Amino acid sequence: MIPERLLNWVVFAGLLAVPLWAIVADEPFTITLVTRAVILAIAAVGLNIALGIGGLVSLGHAVFFGLGGYAMGILAYHAQTYTSLDLFGLSLAGTKSMPIIWLVAVVVSALAAWVIGLLSLRTSGVYFIMITLAFGQMFYYFAISWSTYGGEDGLSIYVRNGFPGLNTLVPIQFFGLCFALLCIVLFLNARLQNAPFGLALNAARQVPTRVETVGLNPMRLKLVAFVISGAITGLAGALFADLNRFVSPTMFSWQLSGELIVLIIIGGVGRLYGPVVGACLFVALEHWLGALTEFWHVYLGLILLVIVLFARGGIIGLLTGKEGAHV
């Protein structure tokens, strides 16, 4: 069996090697594919904090992904049309600056996660799943009816937003930016897992009554995890919208929430690099099998079925010989 730390380094090196090879081979589209995988990995890492550590099976994380995307789209739209954004009686200008957009996306997503978490965490099990799904559908249909920003047709951004010192229109530079953010998110996730908060959250997932007996509030622990998870997923949504230069209500769809859960299950629930492995495999299957048949999801379903039945720790668990977290 492969040591998990070694496997993590192999995945890390592979994510860097493929874009570098694509530069040599003059394959810019491959860089874009890897960038998409990195962004989906960021979103899945965010969900994995709630799912893998906290045991919160959320079918509404697309809410935060979509909020991050629309934060980017709205700010960039007003910047490119030279119009102001009216918010609670205040007239605000748009911006094409990525750091400002990321900050807005993270704050908006975190606030939404706090409100949704306060309501959703009063329930558990299938009721928690359904209430998060309900919030996702509410935002989805609101986005469809929001004609100011494209409604069902979505909103296009003509030029990718900028980052100081970089030309984000160059695929490898935008990839480098997204990869750096993935590294930061993975580092934060690793520190969180090993911190007292992460240990307490894991205990609240397994035996909440014992956590209460030592004076800790399981709901408060899960709420903080849910907010952190939503903020990271919102950041991924802003990056995804910048990658495509387009936002639409599909970013709020429950199918996207389901895909993020699938990524985590394939890679390994609770594993640090599980979401990364799952995202890379998902994008690879989408690209290669999607070119052969429009029913490529059938093969993805078969892979998921095999993993659920015979490799409960996901691909990482299968290669390292360790089972994953039980949610």
C-alpha distance (Angstrom), angle and dihedral (degrees) to the residues before:
residue distance angle dihedral
M1 . . .
I2 3.81 . .
P3 3.83 118.5 .
E4 3.80 108.1 -113.0
R5 3.80 93.8 -128.9
L6 3.81 90.8 54.1
L7 3.80 90.7 48.1
N8 3.80 90.1 51.4
W9 3.80 90.7 53.7
V10 3.81 90.6 49.2
V11 3.81 90.6 53.4
F12 3.80 90.4 46.2
A13 3.82 92.0 50.7
G14 3.80 91.6 45.9
L15 3.81 92.2 54.5
L16 3.80 88.5 55.4
A17 3.80 96.6 40.6
V18 3.82 97.9 54.7
P19 3.86 96.3 57.6
L20 3.81 90.6 44.1
W21 3.79 89.4 52.4
A22 3.81 89.2 47.4
I23 3.82 90.0 56.3
V24 3.81 91.4 52.8
A25 3.81 91.9 44.8
D26 3.83 91.8 44.5
E27 3.82 92.7 -122.3
P28 3.83 104.9 143.0
F29 3.80 91.6 166.6
T30 3.81 89.9 63.0
I31 3.80 88.9 56.5
T32 3.80 88.9 53.1
L33 3.82 90.5 51.1
V34 3.80 92.1 51.6
T35 3.81 89.7 46.5
R36 3.80 89.2 54.3
A37 3.80 89.9 50.9
V38 3.82 90.8 50.2
I39 3.80 92.3 50.9
L40 3.81 92.8 48.3
A41 3.80 87.7 48.0
I42 3.82 90.2 55.5
A43 3.82 90.0 52.2
A44 3.81 91.4 47.0
V45 3.82 92.3 47.7
G46 3.80 87.1 54.7
L47 3.80 91.7 51.3
N48 3.81 91.0 44.0
I49 3.81 89.8 63.5
A50 3.80 89.4 60.9
L51 3.81 96.3 34.4
G52 3.79 105.1 33.8
I53 3.80 99.6 37.4
G54 3.80 102.8 22.6
G55 3.81 99.0 33.6
L56 3.81 92.0 -129.5
V57 3.81 109.6 149.9
S58 3.80 100.7 -159.0
L59 3.80 122.4 -174.0
G60 3.80 90.2 179.5
H61 3.80 103.4 65.0
A62 3.79 88.8 109.4
V63 3.83 84.3 75.8
F64 3.80 90.3 70.9
F65 3.80 92.9 39.7
G66 3.80 89.6 52.9
L67 3.80 93.9 44.3
G68 3.79 89.6 53.9
G69 3.79 90.2 48.9
Y70 3.79 94.2 48.2
A71 3.81 91.1 45.4
M72 3.80 87.0 59.4
G73 3.80 93.9 41.4
I74 3.81 96.4 49.0
L75 3.80 95.4 45.3
A76 3.81 92.9 45.4
Y77 3.82 91.8 44.4
H78 3.80 92.9 56.0
A79 3.80 90.3 45.3
Q80 3.81 93.8 52.2
T81 3.83 93.7 43.9
Y82 3.83 93.6 42.9
T83 3.80 91.3 -128.1
S84 3.78 130.1 131.7
L85 3.79 127.9 -114.8
D86 3.80 114.3 -126.5
L87 3.80 109.5 -146.3
F88 3.81 121.9 170.2
G89 3.80 90.8 -26.9
L90 3.81 93.3 -47.0
S91 3.79 122.6 116.2
L92 3.81 109.2 -139.3
A93 3.79 128.8 -179.0
G94 3.79 123.0 -127.9
T95 3.78 122.8 -118.4
K96 3.80 140.6 -151.0
S97 3.81 93.8 -159.1
M98 3.80 112.2 117.1
P99 3.83 96.6 -153.1
I100 3.81 91.5 55.3
I101 3.80 91.6 44.6
W102 3.81 91.4 49.8
L103 3.79 90.9 50.4
V104 3.81 91.7 51.2
A105 3.82 91.6 45.6
V106 3.81 92.6 50.6
V107 3.82 94.4 45.9
V108 3.82 94.5 46.1
S109 3.81 92.3 46.4
A110 3.80 92.4 46.4
L111 3.81 91.8 51.1
A112 3.80 91.1 48.4
A113 3.82 90.2 48.2
W114 3.80 90.1 51.1
V115 3.81 92.9 52.7
I116 3.81 94.6 42.2
G117 3.80 91.2 44.1
L118 3.81 93.2 51.8
L119 3.79 89.3 57.2
S120 3.81 100.8 34.2
L121 3.80 97.8 46.5
R122 3.79 90.3 62.3
T123 3.80 83.6 77.1
S124 3.80 132.8 49.1
G125 3.78 141.5 -161.1
V126 3.79 117.2 10.1
Y127 3.82 91.2 -5.8
F128 3.80 90.5 59.8
I129 3.81 89.8 49.6
M130 3.79 92.2 50.9
I131 3.80 96.7 46.0
T132 3.81 91.8 51.2
L133 3.80 88.3 47.9
A134 3.81 89.1 51.5
F135 3.80 91.5 53.4
G136 3.79 89.6 50.1
Q137 3.79 92.1 52.9
M138 3.80 91.3 47.3
F139 3.80 91.4 56.1
Y140 3.81 91.3 42.7
Y141 3.79 94.3 56.3
F142 3.80 91.7 41.1
A143 3.82 89.5 56.0
I144 3.81 90.3 49.4
S145 3.80 90.8 54.4
W146 3.83 94.4 43.0
S147 3.80 96.0 101.5
T148 3.82 92.9 170.9
Y149 3.80 88.9 73.5
G150 3.78 101.2 35.7
G151 3.78 101.5 -75.9
E152 3.79 111.7 -148.0
D153 3.82 91.8 -6.5
G154 3.78 93.7 60.6
L155 3.79 129.1 -142.1
S156 3.81 127.0 -75.1
I157 3.81 124.9 -149.0
Y158 3.79 113.4 -155.1
V159 3.81 100.3 -153.9
R160 3.80 128.7 26.2
N161 3.77 114.2 -108.4
G162 3.78 120.1 -100.9
F163 3.79 136.7 -112.1
P164 3.83 122.2 -161.1
G165 3.79 111.4 -95.0
L166 3.79 95.9 6.1
N167 3.79 137.4 91.8
T168 3.79 99.6 -138.6
L169 3.81 91.7 -170.9
V170 3.81 88.0 71.6
P171 3.85 103.9 87.7
I172 3.81 96.7 -140.4
Q173 3.80 92.6 50.8
F174 3.79 93.1 50.5
F175 3.80 88.8 46.5
G176 3.80 90.0 52.3
L177 3.78 90.0 52.6
C178 3.81 93.3 50.3
F179 3.81 91.8 43.8
A180 3.81 91.1 52.7
L181 3.81 89.8 52.5
L182 3.80 90.4 49.1
C183 3.81 89.5 53.3
I184 3.81 90.4 50.7
V185 3.80 92.0 48.7
L186 3.82 92.0 47.9
F187 3.80 90.2 49.4
L188 3.81 91.3 50.8
N189 3.80 90.6 47.2
A190 3.81 91.9 50.8
R191 3.80 92.2 49.1
L192 3.80 90.6 46.1
Q193 3.81 93.0 52.4
N194 3.80 92.7 52.6
A195 3.81 96.3 39.3
P196 3.82 121.6 96.2
F197 3.81 88.4 -106.6
G198 3.81 91.7 56.0
L199 3.79 92.4 47.6
A200 3.80 91.0 48.8
L201 3.81 90.8 47.8
N202 3.79 90.8 50.9
A203 3.79 89.4 50.1
A204 3.82 90.5 49.1
R205 3.81 88.0 54.5
Q206 3.79 93.1 52.1
V207 3.82 105.8 34.1
P208 3.83 111.8 4.8
T209 3.81 93.9 173.4
R210 3.80 92.0 60.6
V211 3.81 90.2 49.8
E212 3.78 89.1 54.6
T213 3.79 91.8 51.6
V214 3.83 90.9 60.9
G215 3.80 91.7 52.6
L216 3.80 100.9 -97.6
N217 3.81 125.0 128.2
P218 3.84 110.4 -131.5
M219 3.81 92.7 -163.3
R220 3.80 91.8 53.1
L221 3.81 91.1 49.4
K222 3.79 91.5 50.3
L223 3.81 91.7 45.6
V224 3.81 91.8 55.1
A225 3.80 89.9 48.0
F226 3.81 90.5 48.2
V227 3.83 91.3 51.7
I228 3.82 92.9 48.6
S229 3.79 89.3 46.7
G230 3.81 92.4 50.4
A231 3.81 92.8 47.7
I232 3.83 92.6 53.6
T233 3.80 91.9 45.9
G234 3.83 89.5 50.3
L235 3.81 89.8 54.1
A236 3.80 89.0 52.8
G237 3.81 89.7 50.7
A238 3.81 91.4 55.3
L239 3.82 90.6 49.9
F240 3.80 92.0 46.9
A241 3.80 91.4 51.9
D242 3.80 90.0 48.8
L243 3.79 91.1 49.8
N244 3.80 92.3 54.4
R245 3.83 95.4 29.4
F246 3.78 85.6 -137.6
V247 3.80 137.9 92.9
S248 3.79 127.4 -166.1
P249 3.83 139.9 164.9
T250 3.83 89.5 -95.8
M251 3.80 86.8 79.1
F252 3.82 85.5 71.9
S253 3.82 95.6 47.3
W254 3.79 121.5 125.0
Q255 3.82 88.2 -129.8
L256 3.80 88.8 67.8
S257 3.80 90.7 51.0
G258 3.79 88.3 51.1
E259 3.80 92.0 49.5
L260 3.80 91.1 53.9
I261 3.80 89.9 53.2
V262 3.81 89.9 48.4
L263 3.81 90.8 52.5
I264 3.80 90.4 54.4
I265 3.82 94.2 46.2
I266 3.81 92.2 49.3
G267 3.79 93.7 49.2
G268 3.80 96.9 36.3
V269 3.82 132.1 -78.1
G270 3.79 111.0 -107.4
R271 3.82 92.7 8.9
L272 3.79 116.6 130.7
Y273 3.81 93.9 -134.5
G274 3.80 95.8 27.8
P275 3.81 94.1 101.6
V276 3.81 90.3 47.5
V277 3.80 93.4 53.2
G278 3.80 91.1 44.5
A279 3.81 93.3 49.6
C280 3.80 93.1 48.7
L281 3.81 92.3 49.2
F282 3.81 91.9 45.9
V283 3.83 94.0 51.6
A284 3.83 91.5 44.2
L285 3.81 92.2 51.9
E286 3.79 91.3 44.6
H287 3.81 90.3 53.0
W288 3.80 101.7 40.6
L289 3.80 102.0 33.0
G290 3.80 92.8 34.7
A291 3.80 88.1 62.9
L292 3.80 89.7 56.3
T293 3.78 102.0 42.1
E294 3.79 139.7 0.2
F295 3.81 88.1 -134.7
W296 3.81 94.1 67.2
H297 3.80 89.5 127.3
V298 3.82 86.8 75.7
Y299 3.81 89.8 68.1
L300 3.80 90.6 45.3
G301 3.79 88.3 52.7
L302 3.80 91.2 51.6
I303 3.81 90.9 51.2
L304 3.80 90.1 48.9
L305 3.81 90.8 48.7
V306 3.81 92.6 51.9
I307 3.82 91.5 47.9
V308 3.80 93.8 49.1
L309 3.81 92.3 48.4
F310 3.79 102.4 38.0
A311 3.83 108.8 14.4
R312 3.79 109.6 42.0
G313 3.81 90.0 170.5
G314 3.81 92.5 58.2
I315 3.79 123.4 -127.8
I316 3.81 92.1 -43.5
G317 3.80 91.2 50.1
L318 3.81 90.2 48.1
L319 3.81 92.9 52.1
T320 3.80 95.6 41.9
G321 3.79 97.3 39.4
K322 3.79 94.0 -122.7
E323 3.79 128.5 120.9
G324 3.79 120.1 -128.3
A325 3.77 132.2 -125.1
H326 3.79 117.2 -62.3
V327 3.79 111.1 -129.2
